[in-house]
Amino acid sequence: MNRRSAITSTALFALGAASLESQAAGATAAPVVRVSLGWYPPDRANEVAAILDYEGKPLGEAIKKLPGLIAYYSGLDREHHAMTNVSLWKDLATAQQMATLQPMIDQGKALAAIGVTFVRPIPNSESVWMI
């Protein structure tokens, strides 16, 4: 299994688990997918990759502590000079925590300072189809 397959499988498993958890709790809200997309100057790919590596860093630790988080992925498309953060949340209220998470706001400013442009507003999409 390659890395992409593993990530896809993990995301689908998490989405399914969240759906089952919501059903078991009697909740009617579907999990929410949050997608942040940005473009960076081609010569900044390595800097962007380093910033998006949250493992063991304050932002990564802050994200892990947020209630309602099911899964979080950061990705880099070097061919199209795009960066993506995709996260899966229990519901809309928990997804919206990202908009006020200070370490994330700070990271956005650092990325903008090296030329990253973002799609705004960041969509929080209710799941309409799940496997």
N, C-alpha and C positions, 0 to 999 in steps of 0.2 A: 504494500500500500504506500503510495507516495504521499508527500506532505499535504498536497491539495486535497486528496481523497480523505486523509485523516481529519483535516480541518472541517471539510464538508460533512463527514460522518458525525463528528463531534457536535457541530452546530445543529444538525438535524435531530440527533439524539436529545440535545438540550431542549430544543423546541418541542419535541414530543413529550419530554418529561414535564415541561412547563404546562403543556396542555392537559396532561393527566392530573397534575397537581391542582390546576384550576378547576377541573371537573370534580375532583375528589372533595375540594373545599366548597363546592357549590357555586363557585364564581362564574360569572358569565363573560367577563372580560377576556379577550384573546391576548396572548403575548404581543409585545410591541417591539418592532425592529427599528432601530435608530441607525441612520447612515449619514456619516460625515464624509464629504468628498472635497478634495482640494487638488490643485495643480501646482507643480513646482518647476523652477527653472532647471533645465537638463543638467547643468553643472552642479546642482545641489542635492542630487539623489542620495549620496552617502550621508550627508548631514541630516536629511529628512529621515532616512532609515535609522540613524542613531537616535534621533528624537522620538521616533515611534516605537523604539524598543523599551517598553515599560517595565520589563522584568527587574524586580528588586529596586526600582526607583520610586520616589514618593508618589508620583501620579499613579503608577501601577498599583501600589499598595492602597491608595485612596479609592481607586475604582473597585478593587476587590472587596472593600468594606461596605460598599453601598448596598442597602437592602433592595431586594428585587432583581438583582443582576443574575442572569442565567448564563450568558456567554459574552465574551468580548474579543474581537479580532482587529488587528491593525495590519494593513497591507500596503504594498508599494507596487505600482505598475511602472517599471522602468522604461518600457517601450513608449508609453503615452504620457509619462511624467505626471502620474496621478498617485495620490495617496488616499487611502480609505480607512475609516474606523467604522466597524459594524458591530453593534451590540444588540443583545436580545434581553428584554426586560419583562418582568411579570405583568406590568400594566403601564398605562400612560404616566401615571404619577411617578412611578419609580424611574422611568426613562427620562423624565424631565429634570431629574436631579443633576444630570450631566451639564445642563445649561448654567448651573450656579456653582459647580465644583471648581473652587479657586485654582487648584493645580492644573485643571484642564484649560481654564481661561488663560492662565499664564503660559501654558504650552502653545496655545493658539497664537498668542502674541509673539512668542519666539519663532514659530513657523512663519508667521506673516513678515517678521523682520528679515528672514532670508529669502523672501519672495514668493511664499506660498499664497495662493488665492483660493478662497473657500466658496462653496455654494452655501448661501444663506437664504432663508432660515434652514436649519437642519431638520429634515423630516423625521417624525416619530410615527411609524406606520403600523396600524393595527393589522395583525396577521389575518389573512382571509383564506389562506390555503396552507396546509401543513401535511407533511408525510409522517 
